[in-house]
């Protein structure tokens, strides 16, 4: 995460590299860290285009996505969280509640 976080704190080009790395790395560990770094980098457009495909992600990627989607603009994150809450498992609900407090 520290390595990917260095990319997320710079200008847009470093964050764009993270999106590229997400497509290159297929292991859950790397993808989870990249998702968290993209959220830390406030990459709203990346999350907007992928939030409908949440169920296609592995468990750990999905939880990272839920935690990081709090970067969505305005009330979009809270409305989206409410709409998917009934379909989430217990751990994912806890992640959403934690993320909701951070928005």
C-alpha positions in Angstrom: 0.0 0.0 0.0 2.8 2.4 0.8 4.3 2.0 -2.7 0.9 2.6 -4.4 0.1 5.4 -2.0 3.1 7.3 -3.3 1.4 7.3 -6.7 -1.9 8.4 -5.3 -0.5 11.6 -3.7 1.0 13.1 -6.8 -0.5 14.8 -9.8 -2.9 13.1 -12.2 -0.3 11.1 -14.2 0.7 9.0 -11.2 -2.9 8.2 -10.5 -3.4 7.2 -14.1 -0.5 4.8 -13.7 -2.4 3.1 -10.8 -5.4 2.5 -13.1 -3.0 0.9 -15.6 -1.4 -1.2 -12.9 -4.9 -2.4 -11.9 -5.3 -3.9 -15.4 -1.8 -5.4 -15.4 -1.9 -7.1 -12.0 -4.4 -9.9 -11.6 -3.7 -11.0 -8.0 -6.2 -10.0 -5.3 -3.6 -8.5 -3.0 -2.2 -6.1 -5.6 -5.6 -5.1 -6.9 -6.9 -4.5 -3.4 -4.0 -2.2 -2.6 -4.4 -0.4 -6.0 -8.1 0.2 -5.3 -7.4 1.6 -1.9 -4.7 3.9 -3.4 -7.1 5.0 -6.1 -9.7 6.0 -3.5 -7.0 7.8 -1.5 -6.1 9.6 -4.7 -9.8 10.7 -5.1 -10.2 9.0 -8.5 -13.9 9.5 -8.7 -14.3 8.7 -12.4 -12.6 5.3 -11.9 -15.1 4.4 -9.2 -18.1 5.8 -11.1 -17.5 3.6 -14.1 -17.0 0.5 -12.0 -19.6 0.6 -9.2 -22.1 -1.3 -11.2 -19.7 -4.2 -11.6 -19.2 -4.6 -7.8 -20.4 -8.2 -7.8 -17.8 -9.2 -10.4 -14.9 -8.4 -8.0 -13.4 -10.9 -5.6 -14.3 -10.6 -1.9 -11.2 -8.6 -0.9 -11.4 -6.3 -4.0 -15.1 -5.7 -3.3 -14.4 -4.7 0.3 -11.6 -2.4 -0.8 -13.9 -0.9 -3.4 -16.6 -0.3 -0.8 -14.1 1.4 1.5 -12.7 3.6 -1.2 -15.9 4.5 -3.0 -16.5 7.1 -0.3 -14.5 9.4 -2.6 -17.6 9.7 -4.9 -18.8 13.3 -5.2 -21.6 14.8 -3.1 -24.3 12.4 -1.9 -23.5 9.9 -4.6 -21.6 7.6 -2.2 -24.2 7.6 0.5 -27.0 7.0 -2.0 -25.1 4.2 -3.7 -24.2 2.6 -0.3 -27.9 2.6 0.7 -29.0 1.0 -2.6 -26.6 -1.9 -2.3 -26.7 -2.5 1.5 -29.4 -5.3 1.4 -27.2 -7.4 -0.9 -24.0 -7.2 1.2 -22.7 -9.7 3.7 -22.0 -8.8 7.3 -18.4 -7.8 6.8 -19.2 -5.7 3.8 -22.0 -3.9 5.7 -19.4 -3.1 8.4 -17.1 -1.7 5.7 -19.9 0.5 4.3 -20.8 1.8 7.8 -17.1 2.6 8.4 -16.8 4.4 5.0 -20.1 6.2 5.6 -18.6 7.8 8.7 -15.6 8.9 6.7 -17.6 10.8 4.1 
